Amino acid sequence: MLSINDNFWENKRVFITGHSGFKGSWLALWLKELGANVVGFSLHPPSQPNHFQLLDLNMPSISGDIRDIDAIRSALKNHRPEIVFHLAAQPLVRYSYNNPVETLETNIMGTINLFEACRHTASVRVIVNITSDKCYENKEWFWGYRENDPMGGYDPYSASKGCAEIVTSSYRNSFFNLRDYGRTHNVLLASVRAGNVIGGGDWAADRLMPDIMKAASKNEKVIIRNPRATRPWQHVLEPLSGYLMLGQKLLEGRTDLAEGWNFGPDNESTIDVETVLMEIKKEWDKIEYEIKTDTNAPHEAGLLKLDCSKAHAILRWKPLWNIEKTLAIATRWYKEFYENGRVLSIDNLKNYMIDRTNKRLVWT
């Protein structure tokens, strides 16, 4: 077991872009629980209900657009973070077909704007850029993509994330080069890629879990357009644990870790959409679905997997919850919210940390 200092994040100054989104709100919650001083920079919450608002976290929340470099510069100057987690993005594949310019501007130029602002903010020591498993050139093969596989992207969203990775590599070479670390700069830059994250508090359009739960709450059938689509499903806390571990090690000066990382589930958690539906029906019998394949629908990947052996070997990071537990916990979150008005996020987080400790896996 790799020892993690329980008190490491106490009073650390952390800046999260996209904190009002699904993953960003969970990351903000976890860092607040660890005692960090967290500041968020994001557009207004993307949905109603919204997980960030439900959490009611006591933290500065700056309303701003990642495409506005002056706003980012001002926020960083005012709050002087030590570490930046960059999650602000246009995150949806189907939306990107209808809004390609917005998607590309947000995900590519937004990333450049953040890096430029960080480059001129003396307090910043670490940047963790959160991209996506869809950054890889997807050949629909059975084995997982490794960190040194080519970047690519069929649809505008995937292309934007592939480009964001290339931009990250360029800035790491051009401005945050490890040969010059401690001499001309003091910034370590890493990028991280996760699988399809699920969990309570996601209400984004055109995502499987939110679509299922919104339909169930209205006693409606959810329409499934691609039941055979196969994804590496994981609870949102799984990759976040990897991001936090990596962020800690970078803040400790581990220059060898300033590169790209995959944080995905085990192979058994890569299952198709219809299997997901059958599993979650075990937890909430109100869930019903109907398959309606649209031959005119825009292209979406059929199979996509990550190889996370690098994180396993070097960071000693491994996923904790299997697919059955992941789906059960996520479904119970929505069931409790819609039937009893309860938000189980703190309970989920505490149980996750307890389970990691009990199984003697790396935890933060």
C-alpha positions in Angstrom: 0.0 0.0 0.0 1.3 3.4 -1.0 1.1 5.7 2.1 -0.9 8.8 1.5 -0.8 11.7 4.1 -4.3 12.1 5.3 -3.7 15.8 6.1 -2.0 16.7 2.9 -4.8 18.8 1.4 -5.4 20.7 4.6 -5.4 24.5 3.6 -4.0 23.8 0.2 -5.2 26.5 -2.3 -7.0 24.7 -5.1 -8.7 26.2 -8.2 -11.2 24.1 -10.1 -12.6 25.1 -13.5 -16.0 23.6 -14.2 -16.8 23.1 -10.6 -20.5 23.4 -11.2 -20.5 20.4 -13.5 -21.0 16.8 -12.5 -17.4 15.7 -12.0 -16.3 19.2 -10.8 -18.9 19.3 -8.1 -17.8 15.9 -6.7 -14.2 17.0 -6.8 -15.0 20.2 -5.0 -16.9 18.2 -2.3 -14.0 15.8 -1.8 -11.4 18.5 -1.5 -13.6 20.5 0.9 -13.9 17.3 3.0 -10.1 17.0 3.0 -9.7 20.6 4.3 -8.6 22.3 1.1 -9.3 26.0 0.4 -11.3 25.5 -2.9 -12.2 28.2 -5.5 -14.4 27.4 -8.5 -14.6 29.0 -11.9 -17.5 28.0 -14.1 -20.5 28.9 -16.2 -23.8 28.9 -14.3 -24.9 25.4 -13.3 -25.8 23.5 -16.5 -29.0 21.9 -15.3 -31.9 22.0 -12.8 -31.6 20.3 -10.4 -27.8 20.8 -10.1 -25.4 18.7 -7.9 -23.2 21.7 -7.0 -26.2 23.7 -5.7 -27.6 20.7 -3.9 -24.3 20.3 -2.0 -24.4 23.9 -0.9 -20.6 24.0 -0.4 -19.1 26.9 1.5 -16.6 28.1 -1.1 -16.0 31.0 -3.5 -17.8 30.3 -6.8 -16.8 32.5 -9.7 -19.2 32.7 -12.7 -17.1 32.9 -15.8 -16.4 31.5 -19.3 -13.2 29.6 -19.9 -13.1 31.3 -23.3 -12.6 34.6 -21.5 -8.9 34.7 -20.8 -9.1 38.0 -18.9 -11.6 36.6 -16.5 -9.4 33.5 -15.8 -6.3 35.7 -15.3 -8.2 37.9 -12.9 -9.5 34.9 -10.9 -6.1 33.2 -10.6 -4.4 36.5 -9.6 -7.0 37.1 -6.9 -7.0 33.7 -5.4 -3.4 32.6 -5.9 -3.9 28.8 -6.2 -1.1 26.2 -5.8 -2.9 23.6 -8.0 -5.4 23.9 -10.8 -7.8 21.1 -11.8 -9.1 22.0 -15.3 -12.5 20.4 -15.9 -14.4 23.2 -17.7 -15.5 21.8 -21.0 -18.4 21.2 -23.4 -18.7 17.5 -22.5 -21.3 16.0 -24.8 -20.7 14.1 -28.1 -24.2 14.6 -29.6 -24.3 18.3 -28.7 -20.9 18.7 -30.4 -22.5 17.8 -33.8 -25.0 20.6 -33.5 -22.5 23.1 -31.9 -19.0 22.3 -33.3 -17.6 25.8 -33.0 -18.7 26.2 -29.4 -17.3 22.8 -28.6 -13.9 23.4 -30.2 -13.5 26.9 -28.9 -14.4 25.8 -25.3 -12.3 22.6 -25.2 -9.3 23.8 -27.2 -9.0 27.5 -26.8 -10.4 27.3 -23.3 -7.5 25.0 -22.4 -5.0 27.3 -24.0 -6.4 30.3 -22.1 -6.1 28.5 -18.8 -2.5 27.4 -19.5 -1.6 31.0 -20.6 -3.2 32.4 -17.4 -1.4 29.8 -15.2 1.9 30.6 -17.0 1.7 34.2 -15.7 0.4 33.3 -12.2 3.4 32.8 -9.9 1.6 30.8 -7.2 0.6 27.9 -9.6 2.8 24.9 -9.2 0.7 22.1 -10.6 -1.9 21.9 -13.4 -4.0 18.7 -13.9 -5.9 18.8 -17.2 -8.9 16.5 -17.2 -9.7 15.4 -20.8 -11.5 12.2 -21.8 -11.0 8.6 -23.0 -12.4 9.9 -26.3 -9.1 11.8 -26.9 -7.7 8.6 -28.5 -7.9 7.7 -32.2 -10.6 5.0 -31.7 -10.1 2.0 -33.9 -13.0 0.0 -32.1 -10.5 -2.7 -31.1 -11.0 -4.9 -28.0 -7.9 -4.0 -26.0 -7.5 -0.7 -24.1 -5.7 2.4 -25.3 -2.5 3.2 -23.5 -1.2 6.7 -22.8 1.2 6.7 -25.7 -1.4 5.7 -28.3 -2.2 8.3 -31.0 -4.7 11.1 -30.3 -7.7 11.5 -32.6 -11.4 12.0 -32.8 -14.3 11.2 -35.2 -16.8 13.7 -33.8 -16.2 17.3 -32.8 -16.1 16.5 -29.1 -13.6 13.7 -29.4 -11.5 15.8 -31.8 -11.5 18.7 -29.3 -10.3 16.4 -26.5 -7.6 14.9 -28.7 -6.5 18.5 -29.6 -6.5 19.4 -25.9 -4.1 16.6 -25.2 -1.8 17.8 -28.0 -2.0 21.3 -26.6 -1.1 20.0 -23.2 2.0 18.2 -24.6 3.0 21.3 -26.5 2.8 23.5 -23.4 4.7 20.9 -21.3 7.5 20.9 -23.9 7.5 24.6 -24.7 6.8 26.4 -21.5 6.8 23.8 -18.6 9.7 21.7 -19.8 11.0 19.4 -17.1 14.6 20.2 -18.0 13.9 23.8 -16.9 11.9 23.0 -13.8 13.1 24.9 -10.8 15.1 27.2 -13.0 12.9 29.1 -15.5 9.5 27.8 -14.2 8.0 25.9 -11.3 5.0 24.3 -12.9 4.3 20.6 -13.4 1.6 19.8 -16.0 -0.2 16.5 -16.3 -3.3 15.3 -18.2 -5.8 12.6 -17.1 -8.3 10.5 -19.0 -11.2 8.5 -17.5 -13.9 6.2 -18.7 -17.6 6.8 -18.7 -18.2 8.2 -15.2 -21.5 7.7 -13.5 -22.9 8.6 -10.1 -25.5 10.7 -8.4 -26.0 14.3 -9.4 -25.6 14.1 -13.2 -28.4 15.6 -15.1 -26.7 16.3 -18.4 -28.6 15.7 -21.6 -27.9 12.7 -23.8 -26.1 10.7 -21.1 -27.3 7.2 -20.2 -27.7 7.4 -16.4 -29.4 10.8 -16.3 -31.7 9.9 -19.1 -32.7 6.7 -17.3 -33.3 8.4 -14.0 -35.2 11.4 -15.3 -37.5 9.0 -17.2 -38.1 6.8 -14.1 -38.9 9.9 -12.0 -41.7 10.7 -14.4 -42.9 7.1 -14.7 -41.8 7.0 -18.3 -39.8 4.6 -20.5 -36.4 5.8 -21.4 -35.6 5.5 -25.1 -32.3 3.6 -25.8 -30.8 4.3 -29.2 -27.7 2.1 -29.0 -28.1 -0.9 -26.7 -24.9 -2.6 -27.8 -22.7 0.4 -27.2 -19.9 -0.8 -24.9 -18.2 1.5 -22.4 -15.8 1.3 -19.4 -18.3 2.4 -16.7 -16.9 3.7 -13.4 -18.2 5.6 -10.4 -17.2 9.2 -10.5 -15.2 8.8 -7.3 -12.8 6.3 -8.9 -11.0 8.6 -11.4 -11.2 11.5 -8.9 -9.2 9.4 -6.4 -6.6 9.1 -9.1 -6.6 12.8 -9.9 -6.1 13.7 -6.2 -3.3 11.2 -5.8 -1.5 12.4 -8.9 -2.1 16.1 -7.8 -0.6 15.4 -4.4 2.5 13.7 -5.9 3.0 16.5 -8.3 2.7 19.1 -5.5 5.4 17.1 -3.7 7.7 17.7 -6.7 7.5 14.4 -8.5 8.6 15.6 -11.9 8.5 12.1 -13.4 4.7 12.1 -13.1 4.1 15.2 -15.2 2.6 13.3 -18.2 -0.6 11.6 -19.4 -2.5 9.1 -17.3 -5.5 6.8 -17.7 -7.8 6.1 -14.7 -10.4 3.6 -15.8 -12.2 0.6 -14.4 -11.3 -3.1 -14.6 -12.1 -5.1 -17.7 -15.3 -6.6 -16.1 -16.8 -3.1 -15.9 -16.7 -2.7 -19.7 -20.3 -3.7 -20.6 -23.0 -2.7 -23.0 -25.9 -0.3 -22.4 -28.6 -3.0 -22.2 -26.6 -4.9 -19.5 -26.4 -1.6 -17.6 -30.1 -1.3 -17.7 -30.8 -4.8 -16.5 -28.4 -4.3 -13.6 -30.0 -1.0 -12.4 -33.5 -2.4 -12.7 -32.5 -4.6 -9.7 -32.2 -1.5 -7.6 -35.2 0.5 -8.8 -38.1 -1.4 -10.3 -39.7 1.8 -11.8 -37.0 1.8 -14.5 -38.4 0.8 -17.9 -36.9 1.2 -21.4 -37.6 0.9 -25.0 -35.1 0.4 -27.8 -35.5 2.7 -30.8 -32.5 2.6 -33.1 -32.1 5.7 -35.2 -30.3 4.9 -38.4 -29.9 8.7 -39.1 -28.3 9.3 -35.7 -24.7 10.8 -35.8 -21.8 8.5 -35.3 -20.9 7.4 -31.8 -18.2 4.9 -30.8 -19.4 1.4 -30.4 -16.4 0.1 -28.2 -13.9 2.1 -26.2 -11.6 0.8 -23.4 -8.6 2.2 -21.5 -5.5 0.4 -20.4 -4.7 1.6 -16.9 -1.6 -0.6 -16.2 0.6 2.5 -16.0 -1.4 3.9 -13.1 -1.5 0.5 -11.5 2.2 0.0 -11.7 3.6 3.4 -10.9 1.0 5.1 -8.7 -0.3 1.8 -7.2 -3.8 3.2 -8.1 -6.6 0.6 -8.7 -10.4 0.9 -9.0 -12.3 -0.1 -6.0 -16.0 -0.8 -6.8 -17.0 -3.4 -9.3 -19.6 -2.7 -11.9 -22.5 -4.2 -9.9 -21.7 -2.0 -6.8 -21.1 1.0 -9.0 -24.5 0.8 -10.7 -26.2 0.0 -7.4 -24.8 3.0 -5.6 -25.5 5.4 -8.5 -29.1 4.1 -8.8 -29.8 4.4 -5.1 -28.6 8.0 -5.1 -31.2 9.0 -7.7 -33.9 6.8 -6.1 -33.4 8.5 -2.7 -33.3 11.9 -4.3 -36.5 11.5 -6.3 -38.5 9.5 -3.7 -37.2 11.1 -0.4 -35.4 14.3 -1.4 -32.1 13.1 0.1 -28.7 13.8 -1.3 -26.4 10.9 -0.6 -23.1 12.3 -1.9 -21.4 12.7 1.5 -22.5 9.1 2.4 -21.2 7.8 -0.9 -17.8 9.6 -0.3 -17.4 8.4 3.2 -18.3 4.8 2.2 -15.8 5.0 -0.6 -13.0 6.1 1.6 -13.8 3.4 4.2 -13.9 0.7 1.5 -10.5 1.8 0.1 -9.0 1.7 3.6 -10.6 -1.7 4.4 -9.3 -3.2 1.1 -5.9 -1.6 1.7 -6.0 0.2 -1.6 -4.4 3.6 -2.2 -6.7 6.3 -1.0 -6.7 10.0 -0.4 
